[in-house]
Amino acid sequence: MNREEINRMFGVTDQQLDSMAEEYENGTWKGHVGLVKPGRPRVFDEELETVSFRIPKSRVEEIDRSAKARGESRSQFLRRTIDQALPV
């Protein structure tokens, strides 16, 4: 997920975030920080399983180029692509 998608999901713009950061840094921010959980956030509500398979190096390079162009990691790109190909 890229920055623009995350901003849309939370209903904010980069300008709003910059303004809040400036208020926080100069001590005038009226908001509050919620509970902070250490560690990586969960991607799904269910357990993930690793799947390993071999494909030509040129395809991996194309996957990496496409993922980078979308602002995604290789894993994010592959999960999204698989989700689009499979029935709900």
NUNUNU-573235 format. One line per 10 residues: number of its first residue (from 1); their letters; for each residue x, y, z of N, C-alpha, C, CB. Coordinates in Angstrom, 1 decimal, always signed. Glycine has a CB too. Layout:
<rs>
NUM) A) X:Y:Z:X:Y:Z:X:Y:Z:X:Y:Z; ...
</rs>
This chain:
<rs>
1) MNREEINRMF) +0.9:-1.2:+0.0:+0.0:+0.0:+0.0:+0.9:+1.2:+0.0:-1.0:+0.0:+1.2; +0.6:+2.2:-0.9:+1.5:+3.4:-1.0:+0.9:+4.5:-0.1:+1.6:+3.8:-2.4; +1.6:+5.6:+0.0:+1.3:+6.7:+0.9:-0.1:+7.3:+0.6:+2.3:+7.7:+0.9; -0.4:+7.4:-0.7:-1.7:+8.0:-1.1:-2.8:+7.1:-0.7:-1.7:+8.3:-2.6; -2.7:+5.8:-0.8:-3.7:+4.9:-0.4:-3.9:+4.9:+1.1:-3.4:+3.4:-0.9; -2.8:+5.0:+1.8:-3.0:+5.1:+3.3:-3.6:+6.4:+3.7:-1.5:+5.0:+4.0; -3.2:+7.5:+3.1:-3.9:+8.8:+3.4:-5.4:+8.7:+3.1:-3.2:+9.9:+2.6; -5.8:+8.1:+2.0:-7.2:+8.0:+1.6:-7.9:+7.1:+2.7:-7.4:+7.4:+0.3; -7.3:+6.1:+3.1:-7.9:+5.2:+4.1:-8.2:+5.9:+5.4:-7.0:+3.9:+4.3; -7.3:+6.8:+5.8:-7.5:+7.5:+7.1:-8.1:+8.9:+6.9:-6.1:+7.6:+7.8
11) GVTDQQLDSM) -8.4:+9.3:+5.6:-9.0:+10.5:+5.3:-8.2:+11.7:+5.7:-10.3:+10.6:+6.1; -6.9:+11.7:+5.4:-6.0:+12.8:+5.6:-5.2:+13.1:+4.3:-5.1:+12.5:+6.8; -4.6:+14.3:+4.3:-3.7:+14.7:+3.2:-2.3:+14.9:+3.8:-4.2:+16.0:+2.5; -1.3:+14.9:+2.9:+0.0:+15.1:+3.4:+0.1:+16.5:+4.1:+1.0:+15.1:+2.2; -0.6:+17.5:+3.6:-0.6:+18.8:+4.2:-1.1:+18.8:+5.7:-1.4:+19.8:+3.4; -2.2:+18.0:+5.9:-2.8:+17.9:+7.2:-1.8:+17.2:+8.1:-4.1:+17.1:+7.2; -1.2:+16.1:+7.7:-0.2:+15.4:+8.5:+1.0:+16.3:+8.8:+0.3:+14.2:+7.7; +1.5:+17.1:+7.8:+2.6:+18.0:+8.1:+2.2:+19.0:+9.2:+3.0:+18.7:+6.8; +1.0:+19.5:+9.1:+0.5:+20.5:+10.1:+0.4:+19.9:+11.5:-0.9:+21.1:+9.6; -0.1:+18.7:+11.6:-0.2:+18.0:+12.9:+1.2:+17.8:+13.4:-1.0:+16.7:+12.7
21) AEEYENGTWK) +2.1:+17.4:+12.5:+3.5:+17.1:+13.0:+4.1:+18.4:+13.5:+4.4:+16.5:+11.8; +3.9:+19.5:+12.9:+4.5:+20.8:+13.3:+3.9:+21.1:+14.7:+4.2:+21.9:+12.3; +2.5:+21.0:+14.9:+1.9:+21.3:+16.2:+2.5:+20.4:+17.2:+0.4:+21.1:+16.1; +2.7:+19.1:+16.9:+3.2:+18.1:+17.9:+4.6:+18.5:+18.3:+3.2:+16.7:+17.3; +5.4:+18.9:+17.3:+6.8:+19.2:+17.6:+7.0:+20.5:+18.4:+7.6:+19.3:+16.3; +6.0:+21.4:+18.2:+6.2:+22.7:+19.0:+5.3:+22.7:+20.2:+5.8:+23.9:+18.1; +4.7:+21.6:+20.5:+3.9:+21.4:+21.8:+2.5:+22.0:+21.8:+4.7:+22.1:+22.9; +1.9:+22.3:+20.7:+0.6:+22.9:+20.6:-0.5:+21.9:+20.1:+0.6:+24.1:+19.8; -0.1:+20.6:+19.9:-1.0:+19.6:+19.3:-2.0:+19.3:+20.4:-0.2:+18.4:+18.8; -3.3:+19.3:+20.0:-4.4:+19.0:+21.0:-4.8:+17.5:+21.0:-5.6:+19.8:+20.6
31) GHVGLVKPGR) -4.2:+16.7:+20.1:-4.5:+15.3:+20.0:-3.9:+14.4:+21.0:-4.1:+14.8:+18.6; -4.0:+13.1:+20.9:-3.4:+12.2:+21.8:-2.9:+11.0:+21.1:-4.4:+11.8:+23.0; -2.0:+10.3:+21.6:-1.4:+9.1:+21.0:-2.1:+7.9:+21.7:+0.2:+9.0:+21.2; -2.6:+7.0:+20.9:-3.3:+5.8:+21.4:-2.3:+4.8:+21.9:-4.2:+5.2:+20.4; -2.8:+3.6:+22.2:-2.0:+2.5:+22.6:-1.0:+2.1:+21.5:-2.8:+1.3:+23.0; +0.3:+2.0:+21.8:+1.3:+1.6:+20.9:+1.7:+0.1:+21.1:+2.6:+2.5:+21.0; +1.5:-0.7:+20.1:+1.8:-2.1:+20.2:+3.1:-2.4:+19.5:+0.7:-3.0:+19.6; +4.1:-2.9:+20.2:+5.4:-3.2:+19.6:+5.3:-4.3:+18.6:+6.5:-3.6:+20.6; +6.2:-4.3:+17.6:+6.2:-5.4:+16.6:+5.5:-4.9:+15.3:+5.5:-6.6:+17.1; +5.6:-5.8:+14.3:+5.0:-5.5:+13.0:+3.5:-5.7:+13.1:+5.6:-6.5:+12.0
41) PRVFDEELET) +2.7:-4.9:+12.4:+1.3:-5.0:+12.4:+0.9:-6.3:+11.6:+0.6:-3.8:+11.8; -0.2:-6.9:+12.0:-0.7:-8.0:+11.2:-1.2:-7.6:+9.9:-1.8:-8.8:+12.1; -1.0:-8.4:+8.9:-1.5:-8.1:+7.5:-2.9:-8.7:+7.4:-0.5:-8.8:+6.5; -3.2:-9.8:+8.0:-4.5:-10.5:+7.9:-4.9:-10.9:+9.3:-4.4:-11.7:+6.9; -6.2:-11.2:+9.4:-6.7:-11.6:+10.7:-6.5:-13.1:+10.9:-8.2:-11.3:+10.8; -6.0:-13.8:+9.9:-5.7:-15.2:+10.1:-4.2:-15.5:+10.0:-6.5:-16.0:+9.0; -3.8:-16.7:+10.3:-2.4:-17.1:+10.3:-2.0:-17.1:+8.8:-2.2:-18.5:+11.0; -0.7:-16.6:+8.6:-0.2:-16.7:+7.3:+0.7:-17.9:+7.1:+0.7:-15.4:+7.0; +0.8:-18.4:+5.9:+1.6:-19.5:+5.6:+2.6:-19.2:+4.5:+0.8:-20.8:+5.2; +3.8:-19.6:+4.6:+4.8:-19.3:+3.5:+4.6:-20.3:+2.4:+6.2:-19.4:+4.1
51) VSFRIPKSRV) +4.6:-19.7:+1.2:+4.5:-20.6:-0.1:+5.8:-20.3:-0.9:+3.2:-20.3:-0.9; +6.5:-21.3:-1.2:+7.7:-21.1:-2.0:+7.7:-21.9:-3.3:+8.9:-21.7:-1.2; +8.0:-21.2:-4.4:+8.1:-21.8:-5.7:+9.1:-21.1:-6.5:+6.7:-21.8:-6.4; +9.5:-21.7:-7.6:+10.6:-21.2:-8.5:+10.0:-20.6:-9.8:+11.6:-22.3:-8.8; +10.5:-19.5:-10.1:+10.1:-18.9:-11.4:+11.3:-18.3:-12.0:+8.9:-17.8:-11.2; +11.3:-18.0:-13.3:+12.5:-17.4:-13.9:+12.9:-16.1:-13.3:+12.3:-17.3:-15.4; +14.2:-15.9:-13.3:+14.7:-14.6:-12.7:+14.2:-13.4:-13.3:+16.3:-14.6:-12.8; +14.0:-13.5:-14.7:+13.4:-12.3:-15.4:+12.0:-11.9:-14.9:+13.4:-12.6:-16.9; +11.2:-12.9:-14.5:+9.9:-12.7:-14.0:+10.0:-12.1:-12.6:+9.1:-14.0:-13.9; +10.9:-12.5:-11.8:+11.1:-11.9:-10.4:+11.5:-10.4:-10.6:+12.2:-12.7:-9.6
61) EEIDRSAKAR) +12.4:-10.2:-11.6:+12.8:-8.8:-11.8:+11.6:-7.9:-12.2:+13.9:-8.7:-12.9; +10.7:-8.5:-13.1:+9.6:-7.7:-13.5:+8.6:-7.5:-12.4:+8.9:-8.5:-14.7; +8.4:-8.5:-11.5:+7.6:-8.4:-10.3:+8.1:-7.3:-9.4:+7.5:-9.7:-9.5; +9.4:-7.2:-9.2:+10.1:-6.2:-8.4:+9.9:-4.8:-9.0:+11.6:-6.5:-8.2; +10.0:-4.7:-10.4:+9.8:-3.4:-11.0:+8.4:-2.9:-10.9:+10.2:-3.5:-12.5; +7.4:-3.9:-11.1:+6.0:-3.5:-11.0:+5.7:-3.1:-9.5:+5.1:-4.7:-11.5; +6.2:-3.9:-8.6:+5.9:-3.6:-7.2:+6.4:-2.2:-6.8:+6.5:-4.7:-6.2; +7.7:-1.9:-7.2:+8.3:-0.6:-6.9:+7.5:+0.5:-7.5:+9.7:-0.6:-7.4; +7.0:+0.3:-8.7:+6.2:+1.4:-9.4:+4.9:+1.7:-8.7:+5.9:+0.9:-10.9; +4.4:+0.7:-7.9:+3.2:+0.9:-7.2:+3.4:+1.2:-5.7:+2.3:-0.4:-7.2
71) GESRSQFLRR) +4.7:+1.3:-5.3:+5.0:+1.6:-4.0:+4.8:+0.5:-3.0:+4.3:+2.8:-3.5; +4.9:-0.8:-3.5:+4.6:-2.0:-2.7:+5.9:-2.8:-2.6:+3.5:-2.8:-3.4; +5.9:-3.6:-1.6:+6.9:-4.6:-1.5:+6.6:-5.8:-2.4:+7.1:-5.2:+0.0; +7.5:-6.7:-2.6:+7.3:-7.8:-3.5:+6.1:-8.7:-2.9:+8.6:-8.7:-3.6; +6.1:-8.9:-1.6:+5.1:-9.7:-0.9:+3.7:-9.0:-1.1:+5.4:-9.8:+0.5; +3.6:-7.7:-0.9:+2.4:-7.0:-1.1:+1.9:-7.1:-2.5:+2.5:-5.5:-0.7; +2.8:-6.9:-3.5:+2.4:-7.1:-4.9:+1.8:-8.5:-5.2:+3.6:-6.8:-5.8; +2.6:-9.5:-4.7:+2.1:-10.9:-5.0:+0.8:-11.2:-4.3:+3.2:-11.9:-4.5; +0.6:-10.8:-3.0:-0.7:-11.0:-2.3:-1.8:-10.3:-3.1:-0.6:-10.5:-0.9; -1.6:-9.1:-3.5:-2.7:-8.4:-4.2:-3.0:-9.0:-5.5:-2.3:-6.9:-4.4
81) TIDQALPV) -2.0:-9.4:-6.3:-2.2:-10.1:-7.6:-2.9:-11.4:-7.4:-0.8:-10.3:-8.2; -2.5:-12.2:-6.4:-3.2:-13.4:-6.2:-4.6:-13.2:-5.8:-2.5:-14.3:-5.1; -4.9:-12.2:-4.9:-6.2:-11.9:-4.5:-7.1:-11.5:-5.6:-6.2:-10.8:-3.4; -6.5:-10.8:-6.6:-7.3:-10.4:-7.8:-7.6:-11.6:-8.7:-6.5:-9.3:-8.6; -6.8:-12.6:-8.7:-7.0:-13.7:-9.6:-7.9:-14.8:-9.0:-5.6:-14.4:-9.9; -8.0:-14.8:-7.7:-8.9:-15.9:-7.0:-10.3:-15.4:-6.8:-8.2:-16.3:-5.7; -11.2:-16.3:-6.8:-12.6:-15.9:-6.5:-12.7:-15.6:-5.0:-13.6:-17.0:-6.8; -13.6:-14.7:-4.6:-13.8:-14.3:-3.2:-14.3:-15.3:-2.4:-14.7:-13.1:-3.2
</rs>
